[in-house]
């Protein structure tokens, strides 16, 4: 059968039963890694600490919405990098982290392989050809490179399912495929990587449009009517409900993150995240990500293009046999490769400037998904043509599939850094963390990114950067840390003079590299309280006026507070003196914090806690207005005397999204009954 964009009517378009031998073959090799762990880049730096934090909070019977321990505090559930909205994260949390990450990878290898098999089957290919395409996709260099980004790995796994159901929908116009395509995209979107989600959405819409045009041209008389398409649209929206619900909290954070508030300038695009034309040999001979030293992205990013030694040959065979039928996939592959080259070709800049939303995909190399996916289809088509010429030779067929799999695994086995599972937990056991935990109290510590960290692997020691998020494992409140979606207000604070930043974030201790011992810990030279009151209040209009005021050398947040909005109604003005505040922290939770505060006269009390929509304040158990001080912190008007101030993080979307999600889950049996009740007629 021809591997075209439109399968034959004689093809069984239902999901085939994949043999146990194929399942075992796929599962065997990842299982060899059990007891070991991948540890490069983000997986070592912060991913495993986020997952450990979530597991710890769940063990306490609490689901965290806020993380107060990094970057002064930021949303946790709404953060796509936490993967907290992704259902398949939770099996990972049942295991120690090293084992858990391997279980996560294994699950998504299988999802990706089954999905690619299913997609190729919808194109009318034989099972052996579907296996070749599935193996190529699931063990491609793109997957190996993204092992350190579980959210991207999960997105890659669901892309074939999204496209397969779109293909079936365009060809048949059935309610079942409409609902399942929406559900597949919801799972893809819940994988929590907006970059890959945008690429998958764009590619899927283009593919669906081409399929519709082809279907209309070849089956115009039997093309589904408008009423049926409206019905299918409704069922697709039904399947998209989880994605829409997740978009509410995650969209709020993304739009408030420093990454999205920054002025976009193509000239300052991160060149390390695009393919290097001089590294194309890694498409056949991938580099070891660590090599002799700890490499950066730019040294091995071309690994993502690895598809095995024999894939180029199969692609050429497919193009030689059916060039006219396979030209769309050839075009997709070339476009993906051109986009992945970033500034080396103008196509990526054109896409960023003229395609709505494309610039938010940021890392050009991620566009390689178009290239990899297309070449997997072309390789399967080439294998189909090769087997057609060799005839029905089962042994030859099996031997070629086995050789093809080995050609994919051997280079990947040599290029992926893996070691004992303890590597991920080792940064949390350094001595200075326990010392800081005992002294930090409600204040924070500052751990820079240039702390040296010896990384032991395969009998060698590499000097890497200390994972600054390791303090999360011991619940250490840090003024620093790393997250790609840190808040725009925090990014603004980081741009201020260091003295102002440390005052605002109540930095009590600093860690810095030392020549003798490697690490030194010192107390801040100035006392930085976590709660204070200012003698002078001013209201500012616009971010620029705030920036100018806070950047002044003589600005002191302990003597002056700038409010975003009107001044408190009880503020009489004219008080230039410092009001003393006595306070003590009573509760330091993730979503709840409380303080005992005593002031001799009414004052606006500022708390060194990051403000964000969803935080609510109570004074002695009664709701009270919450103000934003200095564009960053929370402030409450406190009358004279002793009072309890409590902060609760309860965003408006919590109950709405939770109830809607529950109703949607309860509706699934009815949805499935509705979409399978009868087959739609053309």
Secondary structure, DSSP 4 states (H G I P E B T S, - for coil): ----SS--TTS--SPP---HHHHHHHHHHHHTTTTEEE-STHIIIIIHHHHHHHHHHHHTT---SEETTSTT-EESTT-GGG-TT-GGGTTGGGS-HHHHHHHHHHHHHHHHHHHHHHHHHHTT--HHHHHHHHHHHHTSHHHHHGGG-HHHHHHHHHHHHHHHHHHHHHHH--HHHHHHHHHHHHHHHHT--HHHHHHHHHHHHHHHHHHHHHHHHHSGGG---HHHHHHHHHHHHHHTHHHHHHHHHHHHHHHHBHHHHSPP-GGG--GGGS--GGGGGGGTSPPPSSTTS---HHHHGGGGG---SSHHHHHHHHHHH-TTTSHHHHHHHHHHHHHHTGGGSHHHHHHHHHSTTGGGG--GGGGHHHHHHHHHHHHHHHHHHHHHHH-S-HHHHHHHHHHHHHHHHHHHHHHS-EEETHHHHHGGG-HHHHHHHHH-TTSEEEE-TT-EEEEEETTEEEEEE--GGGGGGGT--BS----TT-BHHHHHHHTS-HHHHHHHTTEEEEEEEETTTEEEEEE-SS---SEEE-SEEEEE-SHHHHHHHHTSTT--TTTEEEEESPPPTT------SPPPEEEEEEEE-SSEEEEEEEESS-EEEEEEEE--TTEEEEETTEEE--EEETTTEEEEEE-SEEEEEEEEE--THHHHHHHHHHHHHHHHHHHHHHHHSSPPP-
